């Protein structure tokens, strides 16, 4: 996963989990909005319907969110599993 994809995917998941753009504390509201807009542009589809009070996932957004969760969980598992732990599991 390239840096842009990792950053925007993490932002997308954080925003969806929080239920609003402003709840993503790591960045300013305009920065979060730019990241989501760039992600939607890169994917060629609208992921989120935004209003001033809330956001709602589109059908594509729901599907993408599910994939993002699987990717992030797998990525975190790979980072936290050391070669020593893998070897001891294999030796069983």
C-alpha positions in Angstrom: 0.0 0.0 0.0 1.5 3.4 -1.0 1.7 6.2 1.5 -1.2 8.2 -0.1 -3.5 5.2 0.0 -2.6 4.3 3.5 -3.1 7.9 4.7 -6.4 8.5 2.9 -7.7 5.0 3.8 -7.0 5.6 7.5 -8.6 9.0 7.3 -11.7 7.6 5.6 -12.1 4.9 8.2 -11.6 7.3 11.1 -14.2 9.7 9.6 -16.7 6.9 9.0 -16.2 5.5 12.5 -16.6 9.0 14.1 -19.6 9.9 12.0 -18.3 13.3 11.0 -15.4 15.0 9.2 -14.7 17.3 12.2 -14.2 14.3 14.6 -11.0 13.3 12.8 -8.6 15.0 15.2 -5.3 14.4 13.4 -6.0 16.9 10.7 -7.9 20.1 10.1 -11.4 20.0 8.6 -10.3 21.3 5.2 -7.4 18.8 5.1 -9.7 15.9 5.8 -12.1 17.1 3.2 -9.3 17.4 0.6 -8.1 13.9 1.4 -11.6 12.4 1.0 -12.1 14.4 -2.2 -8.8 13.1 -3.6 -9.6 9.5 -2.6 -13.0 9.8 -4.3 -11.4 11.3 -7.4 -8.7 8.5 -7.5 -11.4 5.8 -7.1 -13.7 7.5 -9.6 -16.8 7.3 -7.3 -18.5 9.2 -4.5 -17.9 7.5 -1.1 -19.7 9.9 1.2 -22.7 12.2 1.1 -21.6 15.2 3.2 -23.9 17.8 4.9 -22.9 20.4 7.5 -24.3 18.2 10.3 -23.5 14.6 9.2 -22.2 12.3 6.6 -23.7 9.2 5.1 -21.9 6.5 3.1 -22.9 5.8 -0.5 -23.3 2.2 -1.5 -19.8 2.4 -2.9 -18.6 3.9 0.3 -20.0 1.1 2.3 -18.3 -1.5 0.2 -15.0 0.4 0.3 -15.2 0.8 4.0 -15.5 -3.0 4.5 -12.5 -3.5 2.3 -10.5 -0.8 4.1 -11.2 -2.5 7.5 -9.9 -5.8 6.2 -6.8 -4.2 4.7 -6.0 -2.2 7.8 -6.4 -5.2 10.1 -4.2 -7.4 7.9 -1.6 -4.6 7.6 -1.5 -4.1 11.4 -1.3 -7.9 12.0 1.7 -8.1 9.6 3.5 -5.2 11.3 3.0 -6.7 14.8 4.0 -10.2 14.0 7.7 -10.5 14.3 9.8 -13.1 12.4 10.6 -14.7 15.8 6.9 -15.1 16.6 6.3 -16.5 13.2 9.1 -19.0 13.6 7.9 -20.2 17.0 4.3 -20.6 15.7 5.6 -22.7 12.8 7.7 -24.8 15.1 4.6 -25.4 17.1 
